[in-house]
Amino acid sequence: MYRELAKAAFGYPIIDNHAHPFLKSKHRDSVRYEVLISEAHGDALDDAVHTLPCLRAAAQLSQLFGLTGDDATWEGVKKKRLEFDYAELCKLCMEHTGIQCILFDDGLGGIAEMAEDLNWHDQYTGNPSKRIVRLEVEGQNILQDILVANDDSPLSIDSLWGEFLKEFTTCMNDAAVDDRVVGYKSVACYRTGLDVDPAPCSADELFKCLASASQQFKEKGSIRFEHKALNDHLVKIVLDIAGKCKKPIQFHTGLGDNEITLTKSSPAHMQPIIKAFPDTIFVLLHSSYPYTRDAGYLTSVYKNVYLDFGEIFPFISADAQRTVVRQVLELAPTNKILWSTDAAWWPERFYLATAQAREVIYEVLAGFVGKRDLTEDQAVSIVKMAFFENANRIYMLGLQPNVNILSPQL
């Protein structure tokens, strides 16, 4: 064991730069538990229990919950977790993470109805939680509110566009000066792909998109922006605002559920838009898996691009995690890599993500030290940058690492 590297990898405080809130106690069973280890939906989740990530998670959670023998299974974990008081379960999982601050995207479907408020989570971290604004969801909500307010006397399409654009821009500008908001996020990857066109959209195109979204609301009572010209236009508005206020914008890239068109989820599609907004900080989320090397390339050649190597913990196998981390380090400058849990719903996800990430980053960097590609001091520095320093800098958090919350895993 490399003692100093182990102390950093297993004990240094973490800034989780992308996560989603916990479920409230009364909703702790409202989401199927297999979502903990898979991006699959519906019947496809039945097969998730036969994956290496699930088998590994079952073993790790069994150890945490004190399960042994025949009880140390996925079904045993599901049964045992319900025996815990929810507050006790949260404390048990979070006290082992060493997470000092969490940046929350609260735009995930179901969060508003079932999840805790952001500041509720502060009891498990050393610093107050911060917010990441999901731009597409804010836009949908704004348009819905306008349509409801004008239901008795519908606006003309050009008036509707003017009102919507004004309110959306105001909302994003308000976020720029809100101390609780530290960044923005786009899920264009889920909606129309990462090939955001930097060229201006025509008014006719935008009006057609808005009319379609409005009709969708009339028919379904809800809106989901799936209109490329509109999505691209909103992304460019926020890219401009984010560049001026120096708050990063996160992009979902790669790994996701079956709503993603996989061939459009590589960040390689983003080169034109990255070039068009050189003053804006882009954070490529989720290791861009399986396009990690594409993302590493972009961080190496564009000053304004950063790479988050999250979500792969616990969603892919341990060996694959080590491969991804090595691919991140092939090209990406180590002062431009960040880490997150991308956890949602349950404290177990935060536990698994941090436990696995700490183990993997130690193993990978220890391998480099053993081959003399790095000194141990250099490896320690990489851990500190990836887990804390880089996120602290680009999100302008102004934090100091809190040695009092170091993870006791070592």
Beta strands, then each sheet from edge to edge (+ up, - down):
strand 1: 14-19
strand 2: 99-105
strand 3: 130-134
strand 4: 181-186
strand 5: 249-251
strand 6: 282-284
strand 7: 305-308
strand 8: 337-338
sheet 1: 1+ 2+ 3+ 4+ 5+ 6+ 7+ 8+
end
